[in-house]
Amino acid sequence: MYGFDYHRPGSVADAAALLAKTEDAKLLAGGQTLIPTLKQRLAQPSDLVDLGRIPELKGIREEAGGLTIGAMTTHAEVASSPVVAGVIPALAQLAGLIGDRQVRSRGTLGGSICNNDPAADYPAGLVGLGATVRTSRREIAAEDFFTGMFETALEPDEIVVAVHFPKPDRAGYAKFRNPASRYAMVGVFVAQRGAEVRVAVTGAGPSVFRAGAMEDALAKGFDPAALDGATVDADGLNGDIHASAEYRAHLVGVMAKRAVAACG
């Protein structure tokens, strides 16, 4: 690990000021990706800005017909929250499937979406629910927030404060996970709100994406059988030692049907 200066600000404003005045600072949320990266000397930030003591970044509340969850809220808190279970139970289920107990106890919603790992679960939840990312400067629609593999629309000194999730009429999530890492080889989040149906896929491509053909099929009949014949193209999907692009394309269909069946 390389040397760095450590900061523990007490407010979002102080954290943003530290980012603005330092040359190559990194934000520390749960540290599930950043700390191992530092230990392996794969990154050399000049400063670490720890967000762990900022009260305004934490908490879960019902708001504006949905849920607002603070960026520093852990996966375990989302998974066990009676508020989340009561408003969007599929989101609680998604959080409960992330990693293992240790990861869920330390990892945070904001840290996960800002890292934008192509196999992370939360991006599918955000895009599938049509969520809005609230930052220290603005609000960003989830589909505009995730821009590519490990890339987001955030500016260098911009901080995610919270995420707002509209309440769906029904939603479900299913994933085929790597047995070692528990990351999603393919994860599919399905949600219906009024006449709109969203199908968001993680793990299969370089970044989360919507499966338009499946959305059209479910809009005509919200049933797993409606997805017969609705597929995604393997071209451009991820292929590695765990699964080929073609196998991932097949898994999208399987997981989509399971997600629809899980919708409450």
N, C-alpha and C positions, 0 to 999 in steps of 0.2 A: 504494500500500500504506500502510495506517495503522500507526502506531507500536504496539509491544507489547513486553513483557518476555519474554525467551527463557530457558528452563530445560532442562537436560540431566540428569535424575536417573539414578542408577545402579541403582535397584531399583523394583519395582512398588509397594512400600510408599511410597517417596519420591514417586513420581509421583501416587499416590492422595492423599497428603497435600497436594501442590501443588494438585490439583484442588479439594480440599475447602476450602482457605483462600483461593482466588482467586475473584473475582467472575464472570468470564466467560472462563475458560481453554479452550483447545482442545488436544487431543492431536494430535501430529504423528507419523504413521507413515511411509509412503512419500512422502506429499505430492502424489500425482498429481492429487487433486481440490482439496485445501486450498490449496496454493501458488497455482495459477491463480486461485482464488477470492479470495485475499488480494490478488494483483496487480491484480485488477479492482475492488478495493474493494467487494466484495460481502459481506464479513464484516469485523468489527472486534473481534477478541478482545482481551482485556486482556493475556493471556499465552499463549505457546506452550510446551507441554510435550513435548519431543522424546524419543521412546521408543527411539531408535536405539542407545543404549549400554546397554541392559538385557539382559544375557545370558539371563536366564530366559525371555525372550519369543521366543527363537529356537530353531530345531532341529526335526528330524523323527525320530521313533522309532516302532518297533512297540510296541504296548501294548494289553493287554486284548483280544486278538483283532482288532486293527485298527491304525489309525495315529493318533498324536497329533502335531499340527503347531503349532509356536509361532506366536503372532499376528504377529510381526515377520519371519517367514519370507517371502522374496520369491516371486513367481510363478515366476521363473526357477529358483529352487532346488527348488520343488515339481515343475516340469516335467522337470528333469534328474535328479531323485533316483532312484537305483536302488532305494531302499527303497520309495518310492511306486510305482514301476513294477512292483515285485514283489508288492505287496500290493493296491493299487487302481490298476491302469494307467489306467483311465478318468479318474481324478483328475489324473494327470500329463498326460494328453491335454488335459483342460479347461484346465489352467494354461498349457499351451503355445499355446493359442488366444487368450489374453488380449492385447489391444493389439498392440504391436510389441516389438521387442527392448529398446528403451529403457524402455518401460512395465514390461515383465516384470522388468527388472533393478532397478527402484526400488519398484514397487508391492508391497504386502504382503497376505497373507491377512486379517489383522485389520483393516487399513485398508479393504479392499474390503467386508467384511461389515458393518462399522460404518457405512460410508457408505450401504450398501444402495441403490445406484443400481438403478432398475428394469430396466436392461439389462445389469447385471453378470453374470458367469458363475458365480462361486462360490456365490451363494445357491441356485442349482439343484443344485449338487453337495452342499451341506450338507443340503438338504431331501430330495433324492433318496436320499442315503445314510443318512438318519436320524441325522445327526451331533449332537453335544452341544457347545455353546459353553461354555467354562470362563472365568469371570471372576475378578476379584480378590475376589469375594464369594460366588459360587454357580455352579451349573451350570444351563444353559438349553437345552432341546430346540430344535433349529433351527426347527421350525415355530412355536414360541412366540417366537423371537428376532426374526424379521422381521415387523414389525407394520404396515407401510405404506410408501408411497413415501418414501425417504430417512429412514425411521423404524425404530427397533429398541426392544427391551425394556430397553435399558441405562438405568441411573440416571445422573444427571449426573456423579457422581464414581466411576463403575464402569469398570473397564478389562478388556478382553478379553485373556486370558493365552494361551489355546490353544484348538484345536478338536480333538475326538476323533471320528474316522470309523470306524464299525464296518466290518469287511471284508464285502463282499457276495459272493454266489456268482458273480455276473456283473453287469457294469455297462457302460454306454456313454453317450457324450454327443455331441450333434450340434447345430450352430447355423448359422443363416443370418445372416451378419454384415453390418453396414453397411460398405461398401467404404472409406469415409473414416475413420470412427472405430474400426472393428472391434468395436464393441459389438454385442451380440446383438439383432437385430431380433426374433428368436425363438431361444431355446436350450432344448433338452429333455434332461434327464438321466434315464435309466432304470436302475433297479437291482432285482435280485432277491436276496432273502436268505431261504432256506427257502421257506415258502409265501407270503411277503409280496412284493408287487411295488409299487414306487414310481415314479411318473412326475412329475417336477418341472419346471415351465416358468418360464423367465425371459424378459424382453424383451417379452412379449405383454401383460402387465397392469401395474397400478401397483406390484405387488410379486410376488415368486415365489409360485406356487401349485401345488397338486397336481391332476392331471387324473384324477379318479375313474373316469370311464367307461373310460379307457384302461387304468388299473390293473386294473379288473375284467376287461377283455377279455384282457389279457396273463396274468392269473392262471389263466385257462382254457386258454391255449395261448400259450407265449412264442415268438411268431413275428411278423415284420412284418405278415403277412397277417391276423393276429388283430385288427389295428387298423382293418381295413376297416369303415367305418360308425361307428367310435368317434370322436366329435368333441368340440370345446369350443365353447361358445356365444360368439359375437362380442360380445354385449352386455357392456359393462364393460371390454373390452380397449382397449389404446392405439391411437389413430389419429393419424397425423401426416403430414408431407410425404413420408416415406419409405414408409409402408405404412398402409393402412386397417385398421380393426379386423377386417373380414371377411377381408382378406388374411392378417393375422396368425393368425387362427383356422385358416385353411387351412394355413399354414406349421407350426403346431403338429403337425398330423397328419403332414406330410411329415418334419419333423425327428424326430418320435417313431419313425417307421419306420426312419429312418437310425440313430438311437441304438440301437434293438433289434438291427439288423443289425450294429452295431459291438461289441455285447457280447461279451466274451471269457469 
